[in-house]
């Protein structure tokens, strides 16, 4: 039996959204460390940096899903979310995005 819950972190920590991505990753890391675990399972973050390349977000989501992550926290822009949501949903995963909607 696996005693860890893998949570995927999909933020660009480099490129034009690097500062927001680093802050978001730090926040996710802090929350997981602070929370500790769920129902006896330790939380294990698995990080992927798509380097602000839109196509790489899909590669990142695929990598995280193959690593056993069914919950993925990430993306800064709606364009990145649109890339990964179909794949994540196809594999019965959830994409959690914390960034505010960028439209006005």
N, C-alpha and C positions, 0 to 999 in steps of 0.2 A: 504494500500500500504506500502511495506517495504521501509524504507528510508536508508538502509545500504547495502553495498556490502561486503559480507563475502569473505575473502581471506584466504585460508588454508596455513599454514606454516608447512612443513614436514621436519624437520631437527633433526638429533640426536645431542643433546647437551651434551650427555654423551657417554662414550665408546671410541673406537679408533679414531673416527672422531669428537670427542666432541669439540675440539678447533675450527675446521673448521665450524662445525655446529653452535656453539655459535656465531662466527663471521658472518656467513651467516644469522642467525636469527636476529642478531642486525642490519645488513644491511637492511633486509626486513622491520623490525620494523621502522627503521629510514626513509626509502623511503616512507612508508605508512603515517607516521606522517608528513613528509615534504610535501607530495603531498596533503594530506587532504581528498580528495574525487574526485568523477568523476560525472559530470552531475547532481549535486545536491545530490548525494548519499555519505554518510559518509562511510569510509572504516573501516571494523571491522576485525582485524586479529584473526584467530582461530588456535591455536598451538597444534601440536601433536609431541611428542618425542618418536620415535621408539626404543630408547636406543641401537642403532647399531645392532638391531636384524633384519635380512633381512625379515623374515616372518612378523614382526610387521609393516613394511612399508605398506604392503597391508592392514592390519588392520587400520593403520593410514589414508590411503587414503579413505577407506570405511567410517571411522568415520567423516572425513572432508566433504565428499560428503553428508552424512546424515545430517550434520550440515548446509547444504545449500551452501557450497563452490563449485563453478564451476571452479574457478581458484585456483590452488595449486602451491605454490612456494616451491621447495625443492628437496631433495635427494642430496647426495654427490657423490655416485658412480653410474656407469652405471648399476651394478647389481640391485641396488635399483630402478633405473628408469625402468628397464625391468620388475620388479615386479608390479609397479603401473600403467604404461602407458595403458595396455589393460583395466583395470577397469575404469580409468579416462576417456578414450575415449568412452567406452561403455555408460557412463553417460553424454556424450557431454560436458566433461570438458576439461580443458587445464592444462598441467603440464609445469610449467616454471622452468627451472633449470639454475642456474647461475654459477655453478662450471665448470671449464675448463675440457675438455675431458682428462681423466687420462692416455690414451695410448700414447706411443711414437713411 
